[in-house]
Amino acid sequence: MARLGKNDVVSIEDLTTVEIERIFELADSFAASLERGAALDRAHGLIMATLFYEPSTRTRLSFESAMHRLGGAVISSADMQASSAAKGETLADTVRVVGAYADLIVVRHPRDGAARVAAEYAPCPVLNAGDGSREHPTQTLCDLYILRRKKGRLHGLTVAICGDLKFGRTVHSLIYALARFGANIVAVPYNGMNVPGYVLDRVAAQGKYGLSTVTMEELRSLAGGIDALYLTPNAPHQMALFTAEMPLGGAPPAAAPPAALDAFYLTRLQRERMDDKESAAGKYGRFDARALKTSRTHEAVVMHPLPRTDELAYELDSDPRAVYFEQAAAGVPVRMALIAWLLEQNGIERARPAAPAPAIRFKAHPAPRCSNPGCISRHEGAYLAPRFRLGRSADPTVLALICEFCERELKIEFVGHARTRRYYRFDENLYGYVRSWIEEGALAVFESVKQAEESGYEPYRRGPQREIMNAEEVAAACRALATQMAADLPDFAAVTIVGVVSHGALLAMRLRDLIEAETGARPPCAALDVFGGEAAFHPLDGAGGRLEVGERTIALVDDVINSGWTVQRAMAALWQRGRPAAVKLAVLIDCGHRAVPIRPNYVGKHIPTARAERVQVRLTPPAGTAAGRAKVQDRVVVYSMVESLKEGAGAG
């Protein structure tokens, strides 16, 4: 009985160009066998499991048909909500269990990077049938196969990819493959749906491709060379594209080759991956037969991965240039070829790209989280520790970390050295130091100065320091805050005071006591740790039970508002727990400048500062605690902060 080695296809880049060509040779052979009605037993004794966490028709059924036609068997979970996933089983546990029942797993999942996780945990090969907005490599194999059959070649084509380039996973895999074949790629994004930066970064190493971005209007006036057009609806009001009524004779983009359009590739807008702000309302324009009547498009074929919605007219179905049902049919021989290719790899030493550098080991708790809300690491964090590798950002003032699961870039503004317990505002002159700190396992990264200081780090070097508030002035500012809150919040029975850990939490307890002394009301009080893996929200002063957020007025308290990023993150954490009736912001110190448009409702004191200055609040902890016995006195100081390591200065 045949056996499969552990050769996963998570990305189209898991296949070399030679291997793709071999799969196409096998697909040609299987297509001929299917036409003859020949019986095949190449996969006899093998079982394939299909795990689909998202709906599918063509991908799932063509995979299952391919396995049956090769003489294998299939076990399927077409609706994972009818599986143990509905009970909370993790993806890792599912594939480890199913891997004991099957020789091959095909998985589709709504989270970016899910296929990579499945491949890491499954004991058998995993084929990616689409993971979030990241990739869909086997669809790209089908697209390239039909394009090769219709155009006679893949090398050197010029392809325009239009529409939803942000969320379209087939688009991303297609860009990687076309770059490999030395294509010239014209990106025509739907409004705001540009090719993600991580996709461009990955193909940047390919030396024989070109990629340019144009608007839909510029594409309509293109006077030259497109071999294939991968098209999604451009706007809700869009009319028929490339019709005889639309001028195509305008000035061409630079270096456009003199050739006619050979193919249109349409696909639907990926609404399921958009939030309300990104999703376009209204009816989409339709692509119809008029688009094929110009001299530049007469020989073009029309491609679509399906399903279609409103963007493709049914009148095209009978046109011989419409090949989208051929694309769907090609899913069977192409996926048969992929399975057969996996069988061929047993005992063969495959040439693989160099292994990536090990994930960075961070010396701060908690480690940074991926910034992509759709990343699998954000949803299965119980066993998936965030993993990052070092990147290079176009912005010299941020350190770029690349998530190993979804490849999104996390921008870090502050870095620290664990041995010296010093932090620095990053700039490009620090890059070499950061690399050495990674090698010695001493790198810490922070989203803000507040997080660095909460972690016990001090700035690399302080400039002049001066006290701007003593204990009496701090007490007066707290009383002023409590008075403002008492006057503005008459019904404290519906108010919860939430302090941002740690000085904001200390301040919240003080304000609660002052409000009680002034009004007789004692509202519940909680602490919010915005830098935890999952934001920690817990009661203060022994208040029992679960503190509710929904339909209550939240008085959010912090010691200093500087950039506003900490407050923004705190508000996002509150909304994850419920929808408050209102959120009011109270701060002891307002520094007077923001990176985000947030204005506090209640302010103890306004202290305008320069960007290089840092306000530090020191508050006496509650009596009876270990911190309280340290005799820390209330005071507020301001000091200048050195922005980066000077040339020649050492980390120690």
Summary of the structure (lengths in Angstrom):
residues: 652
radius of gyration: 29.4
end to end distance: 61.7
largest distance: 93.2
contacts: 2157
relative contact order: 0.08
helix: 31%
strand: 22%
